[in-house]
Amino acid sequence: MVGTIIEVDETHVNPNSGVIEVSFLFDLVKGEHKAFNAHTTELIESKGVQLSYQGENKIRTLARVPNSTGNYFNDIFRHIIQYNYLVGVDSNSRKYKSEILTAAGAMYFVMTPLGGYEPIPISDFNTFDIWEEKYENKNWARVIKFICSHPKYNPKHRVGIVVDSDLGLLPDYNQRTKPFFENIFLPENFQFIYASDKANDTVLNTIIRSCHKLSNEILKNLVCKFEELNDDSALEKYKNYVKAMNVL
């Protein structure tokens, strides 16, 4: 099911009933879902849109797109086309001897004439490192740094970074009330978008699945290389390895 995300608090309590009362307006022509304070009739801000389903014990989120343009669309695709760029990032880990290796794959995706998205292989972003806490967030920071330092980067362009972790913290990162890695805050024109790699329901899920596959391939190839070298010092040589093709 697809639903509009809203936040309500004590300011939405009807003093006559003592409970929060919300009314909804569904505009099927415009594709908008609006929520109102039923007592004051004030419009409640949309925080975004979410695709989810009822799991065995809780609601499972497949994709969530923040609302950064002030619209009330209840359609994931109409939210993501507001971005100039979509970049997927996914990290994976694998144990090798006494170390846990991590790698990230990132791809830049462009819209096709038919409205889908396809990856540009020459713009992939690959990293390899020894495991550490918050290694996924570290790789987000690396990708964002790469984008911001690119010659074609325009700070007026809106960039959506598709990730598959920290779902509960992404709103804080997007509102810049909390750093997403160490002391690093998200740049103003960036937004984190959540997508699960366990689903294939939206283009966002396809994006993160592609990056998941890429990071697994990076790990597999590097482990094969280490086994061929049979040299433990090779791990140190590859630590903090980053490869980025300068095409965006």
N, C-alpha and C positions, 0 to 999 in steps of 0.2 A: 504494500500500500504506500501511496505517496501522500505526505502531509506537510502543511506549512508549520514552521517552528515559531512559537511565540513564548514569551516569558510573562508570567503574572506574579503579582505579589500582593501585599496587604493593601496597596493603593487601589486594587481592583475589587475589594470587598464591598458589597452592598451593605451600607449601615443598617438598612431596614431588616435584612434577612441574616446578616452576619456571615455570609458565605460569598465566595468569588463567583460572579456570574458573567459569563461571556456569551456573546451571540456571534454567529458567523454568516457571512454573505458569500455565496458561491456564484460567480459570474462565469457561466459556461461559454459565453461568447468571447470574452477577453481572456479566459483561462486564469482568472484571479480568484484567490481565496483570501477574504479579509475577516479579521476578528475585531470585535468591538467590546468595550466595557458596557455590559448590558444596563448598568445603572446610569452612567454618564453619557453613553453613546460615543465616547471617544475611541478613535481608531487605535488599535494596538499594533505596534511595529512588528513587521515580519522579520525574523532572524535568519530565515533561509528556508530550504526545503529538504525533506529527508525521505528516502526510500527505505522501508523496513518491513519486517514480517514478525508475526507472533511466534516465538520459539517455544520450546517446551517449558521453560521457566521464566523467560523474559523476552522483551522485544529485541530482535536482532537488527542492527543497522547495516544496510548494504551500501548506502551512499548518502552523503550529506554535503550540501553546497550552501555556504553562507550567503546571506543577502547583503551585497555591498553596493547596490545601486538604488535601493529604496523602492524596489518593485514588490508586487504581491503575486507574482506568477507561481502557480502550483505545478510547475513542470521543470524537471531537472535540466533538460536541454536548453530551455529558454534562459536559465540562469547561467549555464556555462558558456553560452555564446557571447556573454557580456565581457568575457576575457579575451585579450589580444593573443595571449599565449597560454597553453596548457603544458605543464612539464610534470611527468610522473617520476617518482623516486621510490625505490624499494631496496631494502637491505636484507641480507640473509647471512647466516652463520653456519659454520661447519667445524667439527673438531678434527684437528690434524696433529697427531702425536700428543704432546703435552699442551698445545695451544688451541684456542678457539679462534678460528679465522672468520673475518667478516668481509663482506663485499657489498657494494651498492651499484645498481644500474639505474641510470636516468635517461629518459628520452624526451625529445621535444615532439609534440604532436600538432599536426595541422589539419584543418577541416578540409574534407574532400567536397567535390561538387555536389555529391548526393547527401551531404549533411553529416557524414560520419567523420571519424578522425583516423589518421594513419601516422605511424611513427616515421621520423626521418632518421634512418640508421646512422648517417655520418655525423649526427649531432649528439650521439650518445655520450654519456658521462660515466666513467667507470672508476671505482675506488676499491682499494684493498687495505685492510688494516688488521692488527691483532685486536681481539675482543676487548671492549671496555664498556663501562656503563653508558647508556644513552647513545650507543653507536649509531642508531638510526637518525637521531636528531643531529648528531655531528655531521652526518652525510647530507642532511637537509641544508645545514649551514654551508657546506662546501658547494652544493649546487647553486644556492642563492648567491654566494660570493662570485661564482663563475659567471652567472647571468649578469649580475650588476657590473662586472668588469669587462663585459663583452663590448667591442667597438660599436655594435648596432643596438645596444641597449638604450631604451628610451624610458626615463622614469615616469613618463605620462602614460605609458602602456600598462595595462592591468595583466598581472601574471598569476595564474592559478597553479599551485603546487599540489599535486595529487599524492596523498600518502595513505598508509593503512594502519596507523597506530596513533596513540594519544588522543583518541576520539573525544574523551571528556575534557581534555585540556585545550583542544583546538580553538574554541571560542575565546579563551583568554589570550592565546597566541595571536589570533586575528584582531583582537581589540587592543593588542600591545600593552596589556596590563601585566603580562608575565613573559619573561624571556623563554624562547623555545629551546635554547641550548646555552648553557653557562650564562653569560651576560648579554647574549645576542637577542635583540628584538626583531620581529618581522618588519621589513621595509614597508612604507605606507602603501605602495601600489601592489603589494603581494597579499595573497590570501591562501591559507591551507584549505584544501578540499579533501574530505574523507571518502575513501572507497575501499571496499573489502575485496581481497584477491580470491576469496572463496566463492564469489558470485560472478555472473556474466550477464547481468540484467541491463546494465547501462554502459555507455562508452567509457565512463570513469572506471568501471570494473575492468573493462578490456585494457585500459591504459595501465592500471596497476598490475594486472596479470602479466602484461608484456614486460614490465620492469622487473617483476619477480622472476620471470624466466631468464632475463638477461643477467641478473645478479647471481642466479644459480649457475649459469654457464661460466661466468667469471670465476667463481669459486672452483668449479669442476676443473677448468683449464689450469688454474694456478696450482691446485693440489697435484694434478698430473705432472706439472713442471717440477714441483718440489720433489716428487717421488723419483723423477728421472735424474735430477741433480744429486739427490741423496746427500744434501748438504744443509744442515740445520741453520747455518749462517745465512742461507738464502732468505729465510723469513725476515731477518732484520733488514736486508736489502730492499725488500718490498714493503716494509712498514710505511704507512702514510703515503702509499702509492696513489697518485691521482692522474688520470688521463682524461683530457677533455678535448674534443674536436671543436675548432673554432668556427662553427657554423650555427647560426641561430635565426 
